Amino acid sequence: MWFPTWELPNAVKAHVIVPFPQPRGVELWGPEIELRPEWAKDTVALFGRADFFSTFIVTFDQVAAPVFHLDYA
């Protein structure tokens, strides 16, 4: 299957933000990552395969609670 895609000319620099309880407050967590978003019309999305998920280890645990765990190497 072939379909056209659109992408930004430059990467978007991003951080994970954690809203810790006060008095600690909001902090940046983990390394800065470069997101390279790509868009396509009328397709199934594959979010983060080439950027976010190559930087972070993400564990989804829907059975214990609807939360996920995030680590980085």
Buried (B, 14 or more C-beta within 10 A) or exposed (E): EEEEEEEEEEEEEBEBEEEEEEEEEEEEEBEEBEBEEEEEEEEEEEEBEEBBEEBBEEEEEEEEEEEEEEEEE
